[in-house]
């Protein structure tokens, strides 16, 4: 089996798979950032319908828009921002379909990440549904937050698929065992996902500057906070969540929750770095992960102190993307980059070296 799998690395289709999966990581990051830009410039409802815009595949003129939706005046610039985001997301879906199609040849080969490919296809379809619900449910915060998490999930799946394809192409799948993930890694991942969700909730409820000043909130260490309203996840839909509907104390609770989540995540990453910094091959990756966290915290604080300028708010989303990528790469290298000699089979030293070279 090893020889047949190893031959896949010489197949042009396998090289296409490697290239497309890596391009998908970058492309997804771009789509996530364009989505953030769309929200930040209040263009999320630039087109009142989906998938078209005022019933057209491109932004129509004012007369046609008025005939289609007389109650929603056309703002051409915002409509174009929204449609560019949709065009890019649709192109990303085509990349996923191409990956699934190209990989069908090896779907029954041991070690080929066919399940990851199908998972990526399922998530991209679900993400398209969330995109539709974002418009039809008028920026309902629950859907907007899930839409952000879905975009980041697509990026992680692209990256994981690419890394697994590299192992498959190297012909060493299944010949070198990997480490098991520990509870400390699980805690860090759970807290990261939770913090990303809190960030999406903060953004979708327009609570980014609900607390003026740092580290205090509106001049107090613990101001009046309405937690029940701020995190009321069963709130009714509509009529329109543009600029948010929550009162000040509820938005402050969301902002304080986001800050506390950042502290919890930071502590878990510190434990992770202290616990595994001496493990061979992990120091550099953990340093990158810790550095990405520090950069993201600094950008978050700057957003509050500078009253959320557009470019800095977009940079905060980019920081979240960087944090997710570094966490994924750190997890991957913990599991596969080095292998304890006690559990390595005979001849694994040479294979481990091949693995390290393939993943550098």
Rosetta blueprint (number, residue, H / E / L):
1 X L
2 X H
3 X H
4 X H
5 X H
6 X H
7 X H
8 X H
9 X H
10 X H
11 X L
12 X H
13 X H
14 X H
15 X H
16 X H
17 X H
18 X H
19 X H
20 X H
21 X H
22 X H
23 X H
24 X H
25 X H
26 X H
27 X H
28 X H
29 X H
30 X H
31 X H
32 X H
33 X H
34 X H
35 X H
36 X H
37 X H
38 X H
39 X H
40 X H
41 X L
42 X L
43 X L
44 X L
45 X L
46 X L
47 X L
48 X L
49 X L
50 X L
51 X L
52 X L
53 X E
54 X L
55 X L
56 X E
57 X L
58 X L
59 X L
60 X L
61 X L
62 X H
63 X H
64 X H
65 X H
66 X H
67 X H
68 X H
69 X L
70 X L
71 X L
72 X L
73 X L
74 X L
75 X L
76 X H
77 X H
78 X H
79 X H
80 X H
81 X H
82 X H
83 X H
84 X H
85 X H
86 X H
87 X H
88 X H
89 X H
90 X H
91 X H
92 X H
93 X H
94 X H
95 X H
96 X H
97 X H
98 X H
99 X H
100 X H
101 X H
102 X H
103 X H
104 X H
105 X H
106 X H
107 X L
108 X L
109 X L
110 X L
111 X L
112 X L
113 X L
114 X H
115 X H
116 X H
117 X H
118 X H
119 X H
120 X H
121 X H
122 X H
123 X H
124 X H
125 X H
126 X H
127 X H
128 X H
129 X H
130 X H
131 X H
132 X H
133 X H
134 X H
135 X H
136 X H
137 X L
138 X L
139 X L
140 X L
141 X H
142 X H
143 X H
144 X H
145 X H
146 X H
147 X H
148 X H
149 X H
150 X H
151 X H
152 X H
153 X H
154 X H
155 X H
156 X H
157 X H
158 X H
159 X H
160 X H
161 X H
162 X H
163 X H
164 X H
165 X H
166 X H
167 X H
168 X H
169 X H
170 X H
171 X L
172 X L
173 X L
174 X L
175 X L
176 X L
177 X L
178 X L
179 X L
180 X L
181 X L
182 X L
183 X H
184 X H
185 X H
186 X H
187 X H
188 X H
189 X H
190 X H
191 X H
192 X H
193 X H
194 X H
195 X H
196 X H
197 X H
198 X H
199 X H
200 X H
201 X H
202 X H
203 X H
204 X H
205 X L
206 X L
207 X L
208 X L
209 X L
210 X L
211 X L
212 X L
213 X L
214 X L
215 X L
216 X L
217 X E
218 X L
219 X L
220 X E
221 X L
222 X L
223 X L
224 X L
225 X L
226 X L
227 X H
228 X H
229 X H
230 X H
231 X L
232 X L
233 X L
234 X L
235 X L
236 X L
237 X L
238 X L
239 X L
240 X L
241 X L
242 X L
243 X L
244 X L
245 X L
246 X L
247 X L
248 X H
249 X H
250 X H
251 X H
252 X H
253 X H
254 X H
255 X H
256 X H
257 X H
258 X H
259 X H
260 X H
261 X H
262 X H
263 X H
264 X H
265 X H
266 X H
267 X H
268 X H
269 X H
270 X H
271 X H
272 X H
273 X H
274 X H
275 X H
276 X H
277 X L
278 X L
279 X L
280 X L
281 X L
282 X L
283 X H
284 X H
285 X H
286 X H
287 X H
288 X H
289 X H
290 X H
291 X H
292 X H
293 X H
294 X H
295 X H
296 X H
297 X H
298 X H
299 X H
300 X H
301 X H
302 X H
303 X H
304 X H
305 X H
306 X L
307 X L
308 X L
309 X L
310 X H
311 X H
312 X H
313 X H
314 X H
315 X H
316 X H
317 X H
318 X H
319 X H
320 X H
321 X H
322 X H
323 X H
324 X H
325 X H
326 X H
327 X H
328 X H
329 X H
330 X H
331 X H
332 X H
333 X H
334 X H
335 X H
336 X H
337 X L
338 X L
339 X L
340 X L
341 X H
342 X H
343 X H
344 X L
345 X L
346 X L
347 X L
348 X H
349 X H
350 X H
351 X H
352 X H
353 X H
354 X H
355 X H
356 X H
357 X H
358 X H
359 X H
360 X L
